[in-house]
Amino acid sequence: MKGEMFKMNILKPKLQFDRVKNILVGINVKHYKKHLKDVLHLYADADVSIYNHETIMYEVYSYGEGDEDKQGNLLYGLTVMYPVYIKNECNMTQGHFHVDKNCAEYYFGIEGEGLLLLMNEQREMYVEKVFPGSIHYIDGKYAHRLVNTGDSVFKVAACWPTTAGHDYEAVRKGEFPYRVYKINGKIEFVKR
Ligand SMILES: O=P(O)(O)OC[C@H]1O[C@H](O)[C@H](O)[C@@H](O)[C@@H]1O
């Protein structure tokens, strides 16, 4: 061996993906829950009397460093979606466009099974299957929504620019053209 030995200080990573529990672990990981009452408007038929509005539909964990307004900074996140069906309609995220359409995003399938709905500004939609190991490049011009089509928890990791922003309003005004149902074990798309 040539050269002088150097005692390098090897640091623990600040963030870790726990491969047993499939969760993001680390200090400064942000976390929020979406209850049914927060996303009721997404469903075709959410009869108030049948469903518990406190039901947790999905949870989002995210981590970032540095100034969120600085172009080039990234966030890493994990969305955890529960197998909840509202009169056969599959559990879905709100779905959003990026405010800055120059910002793309990656999704990574971690656990469970589901779909990624992608929609452009002309409201043309295409769908990708999401499963453990699948990787999805989301063009900045496409709105994106995750759908749990399975009978177990569905987990999807993501990486996106801090400056992307979430435009939920554009999706509210021009919703994804198809709803996703699971009827007798079969996934069905129903036009709005
Ligand atoms: O915000 P939603 O459309 O409900 O989706 C939930 C979350 O899913 C992923 O983790 C995205 O990358 C996040 O940016 C998003 O907030």
The ligand as an SDF file (V2000), in Angstrom:
LIG
                    3D

 16 16  0  0  0  0  0  0  0  0999 V2000
  -50.1610   15.7050   -2.5700 O   0  0  0  0  0  0  0  0  0  0  0  0
  -50.8960   14.5260   -3.1810 P   0  0  0  0  0  0  0  0  0  0  0  0
  -51.2570   14.7470   -4.6150 O   0  0  0  0  0  0  0  0  0  0  0  0
  -52.0530   14.1060   -2.3610 O   0  0  0  0  0  0  0  0  0  0  0  0
  -49.8780   13.3050   -3.1990 O   0  0  0  0  0  0  0  0  0  0  0  0
  -49.2250   12.8950   -2.0260 C   0  0  0  0  0  0  0  0  0  0  0  0
  -47.7080   12.9890   -2.1740 C   0  0  0  0  0  0  0  0  0  0  0  0
  -47.3120   11.9670   -3.0620 O   0  0  0  0  0  0  0  0  0  0  0  0
  -45.9340   11.9080   -3.3560 C   0  0  0  0  0  0  0  0  0  0  0  0
  -45.1490   11.6260   -2.2490 O   0  0  0  0  0  0  0  0  0  0  0  0
  -45.5290   13.2290   -3.9540 C   0  0  0  0  0  0  0  0  0  0  0  0
  -44.3020   13.2510   -4.4740 O   0  0  0  0  0  0  0  0  0  0  0  0
  -45.7510   14.3120   -2.9620 C   0  0  0  0  0  0  0  0  0  0  0  0
  -45.3260   15.5310   -3.5080 O   0  0  0  0  0  0  0  0  0  0  0  0
  -47.2380   14.3310   -2.6970 C   0  0  0  0  0  0  0  0  0  0  0  0
  -47.5700   15.3860   -1.8380 O   0  0  0  0  0  0  0  0  0  0  0  0
  1  2  2  0
  2  3  1  0
  2  4  1  0
  2  5  1  0
  5  6  1  0
  6  7  1  0
  7  8  1  0
  7 15  1  0
  8  9  1  0
  9 10  1  0
  9 11  1  0
 11 12  1  0
 11 13  1  0
 13 14  1  0
 13 15  1  0
 15 16  1  0
M  END
$$$$
